[in-house]
């Protein structure tokens, strides 16, 4: 029984579509791997967890311990209510602070006068462990934004 031209055309079309779908499915992971991951809009860009010099708990030494947070977008981000926390539960809550677009703020451990580029936790003890710790940034709803870890993870022992 002869096969009609329309059936042949439908089979060829189906085969071409199937081949195209397989090619696209195989190409997507490769092309995705070629592109670097997009940077988050707000991220922890640096942590100075071991303040230079002696750890003598002076305000000067405490303020040499800091975390930098960068806004990678063009628009300002309201950080009011956001938190920065270590593994031991020390928490800093941002109050009435707006991080400009393409700007970085440094959050120091010790006492000082807040400015656009520097904020102070007003603590009298170190927060970030020299051996290992994790700085975690969460928004005002408690959602994870970013973190940065160093050393081996632990849940006990301070310096």
C-alpha positions, 0 to 999 in steps of 0.5 A: 500500500503506497504511503501518501505524500502528506504522511511522509511530510508529517513524518519528516517534520516530526523527525526534524522537530525531534532532532531540533529539540534534542539539539536544543536540550543538549546545547542549553547546559553547555551555553549556561556553563559558558556564562559566569553566574550573575552577581547578587544585587547585594553581597558580602564582598570582604571580611576582615575577621582578624584585626591587624596587630594585637587583639587587645579589645581597644576600640581601635583594634575592634574597628579594624575588624569589619565586613564589607557589603556592596550594592551591585545595582544602580538603585539604592537599597534600603537595608533597614531591618537587615541583619548581619550575623556570625555563627555564635549568634551575634547579630547586628541590625541595620537601622535607618540605612540606605546603601546607594547604588554601586556603593559599599559600606563597611560594618565595623565591630567597635564604636564610632560615628556612622557615615555613608561608608562606615557603620559601627556595631558599638561592641566592646568584644570581637565578633568574628572568630579568627580561625573559622566563622561565617558572616551571614546577611539576611533581609528585613524578612529574614530571607538569606541574601549572602554569606562568607565563610573562612576556616573550618566550620564550627559551633563552639569556641571563641578566640 
